[in-house]
Amino acid sequence: MTTTSTGRAATSSDASKALRFVPLENNPEVMSSLVHKLGLSPEMSWHDVYSLDDPSLLAFVPRPAHALLLVFPTSSAYEKARYEEDKSLPDYGGRGPEEEVLWFKQTIGNACGLMGLLHAACNGMTRDLIAPSTPLSDLITDALPLDPISRSELLETSDNLATAHASAAAEGNTIAPSADERVDLHYVAFVKTAKNNLWELDGSRKGPLNRGKLEDGEDVLGEKALELGPKKFLKREAEAGGGELRFSLLALGPSLE
């Protein structure tokens, strides 16, 4: 399903308020091209997930799936749930190699797609498939010792990320919106770590969110992972009665070629 990422971002400085990217098209070829340019092994690629319930359609997705990208329209139900959960949480201040996940706070407008890709590629077992001396490996090395605000500034000043993102934004099947245009779609990543925890990673939140424990050998497309992750979003929207339930889902797993 082809969509573009939202312009919503939490800004940390006057300079970052002016920094906006052209939205990425939510297309597995575009997403795969971008993470490969940044340094992820071509052994891994993004794939469309056409159903969360139909085993015959889920069977088309190469497994194991190490990360998911859920793309959905921002809604009043989502904003209310986000506010209610975040208001009782402290601002995340994690840093260093002991962090279970590497989290980035989003301060660049229209970069939700990029943030989702970074969270997916830089965490869990996928991190081990990043080539050395590449933009992703350098980013991880530079970001690990930094606090979240400094990590945001690192992203804002990365020429490698800006160049790769601009190239990917031009590869889509549709005409990309301008960097100043606001679109209503948002990206959230779900990643399983070596400790078998399912993490929700969203740069617009106060920090990473541990959604629960998965079984050994269960990937992010397993029944429990889907219930703790994407299906939770969809259930909330359905219960809110907001009308058409629009979403798309990408899975990061073994390449077909």
N, C-alpha and C positions, 0 to 999 in steps of 0.2 A: 504494500500500500504506500503510495507516494504522498508525503506530507512534509511540511517544513517546521522547524523548531521555533519555539516562542521567543519573544524579545524580553521576557521577564528576567530581571537580574537584581540581586541585592548589591548595591554599590557601596564602596568603602572610601571613596575619595572623589573630589571634584573631577580629577582627570579621568577616573574610570567611568563616571557618568557619561562622558562624551565618547567613550570607546564602545563601538558596536560592530558586529560582524554581519555579513550577509548570511541569512539563515541557511542551514544545510537541508537538503532534501532527504527525507527519511526513506532511503533506498539502499538495500543491502550492498549493491555494487559500489555506490558512492561511499558508504560507510567503510566497507572493506578496503577500498582504495586509500582512504585517508589513514586508517590505522596501519596499513602496510607501509605507506610513505613515512609514517612517524617511527616505524621500527618493529612493529609486531610481525612475527613470522608469518609467511604466506601459507603456512600449514593451518592457520586459523582464519575464518571468515565469518561475516554476518549472514544470517539466513532469515527469510520471512517465516513467521509462525502464523498459520492460517486458522488455527483453532486451539482453544485451551481445553477442550473436552473430547474431541473426536480422535480416538487412537489412530485411525487410518491417516488422518492429516498430520498428526504429531509425528507419525512414523517417517514422514518426509524430511524431518529436521535431523541433520547429522548430530550424533551424540558421542561423548557427553557434551552438554551445553554448559559453559562456564559462566556466562553472564547473560542477562536479558536487558533490553532497552524497551521500556513501555512508553508509548507516545499517546497523549490524550489531550483533549481540549480542557483548558482550565475552566472551572465552573464554580458556582457559589458553594456547592457541596464540598468540592475539593478544598477551596480556600477556607471554609469553616473548619473542616477536619484538620487542616494544617495548622490553623491558628490555635485550635483547642489543644492539640498535642504539643506544639512548640512553646506555648505560654508557660508551661511548667518545667521546661527543660533549660539548663544553662547553655550559654554559648560554648561550643566545642573548642577546646584548647589543646588538643592532642598534637604531639610531634614526636619524632624519633623512630628508630627501628623497631621499638616494641609495640607500636600501633598495629592493631589487627587489620585495619584498613587505612589507606591513604585517601583523605577527603579534601576536596577543593571547594571553597566557597565561591559562588559565581558572582563576578562583578562586571562581566562583559555582556552587553546587550546582545540578544540573538545568538548566544553561544550555548544554549541548552543542549543542542546536539553534540557539540564538542565536549562539553562537560560530561555528558553521559558516556561518550567514547573513552575519555580519560579515566573515569571511574571504573569502567569495565575492563580496560586493558591494564591498568596499573595495580590491580588487586587480584587476590585469589591465585589460582594456578596459572592464569594467563600471564602474570608478571614474569614467570620463568621462561616464557616464549618470546620475550623482547630481546632483540639483538643488542649487543653491547655497542657503545659509541654511536647511538642513534638519538634522535630528539626525545623519544620516550624514556630511554635509559638515563639520559642526562637529566631529564626533568625529574625523574624519581630520585636520583642522587641529590639534586639540588633542593628538592622540596621536602624530603624527609626530616631534616633538622629544623625546618621553619614552622612558625605558628600559622594558623589559617589566614590571617591578614597578609602576612609576608608571602604566603603561597599564592594568594590572589594577585599580588603585585608581580610575582614571578611570571604568572600566566599573561598578565597584561603587557609585559615587556618582552615576551618571547617572539622573536622574529620568525623562528622555525614554525611555531604553532600558527601564527598569523598567515604565513605564506602557504602552508599546507592546507589550512582551512579555506583560504580564498580559492585555491586550486580546486578543492573538492566541491565547493559551492557552485562552481561553474560547470561541473560535470553532470548535473541532474538532467532528468528528462523533461522538466518543466522550466519555465523562465523563473529564475530566482527573484524573490522580492528584494527591494533595496535594503541596505543596512539600517535605514531609518524607519522602515515599515514595521509595525507591530503585528505579529500573528498570534493566534490564541492557543497554539499547541506547545506542550511541555514534555520534556524527557525525564524519566527516572530510571536509574540503573539498579539492577539486583545482582548481587555477586555472592557466591559461596566461598568461604575462606577455608584454610587448612584446619581450622577448629570446628568445621561443620556448621558455622553460623551463617544464616542468610542475612545480608546487609542491604538495606535500602540506601542508596547514595544519590542525593539530590542537592545540588549546589545552592538552592534557594532556601534550604532548611537551616536549622541552627547547628546541625552536625550530622554525622552518619547515624543511622538507626538500625539497631539489631532487631530483626523481626522474628528470630527464633532459631532453634536447633534443627538441623536436617540429619538424616541418617547417613552412615558411611556408605559411599557408593551412589548416593542419590544426587542427581544434578539439579540445576535450577529449573528444568522442565518437569521434574518429578511432581507427583500429586501434592505433596505437602508444601513444596516450594511455591507452586502456583497458588495454593490457598493462602499462604502467608504473604504473597507478593501481589502479582497482577489481579488475581480474582478478588482480592480485598478491595482494590480500587473500583473494579467494575460493579461489585455488589453495592458499594456505597452510592455510586451514581444511579444504579437501578432503583435503589430504595428512595433516592431523592426525587425520582420521577421527572428527571430533566429532559425527557424526550429521547431522541435518537442517541444510542450508545456508540459513540465513535471512538475507536482506538486502533492502534497497530502495535505489533510486538515483533522485535528482532531478537534472535538468539545468536550468541557467539560460540561457534563450535568448529569442528574439523572441516577443512575446505573440501569441496567436492572434486577439485582438480588436483 
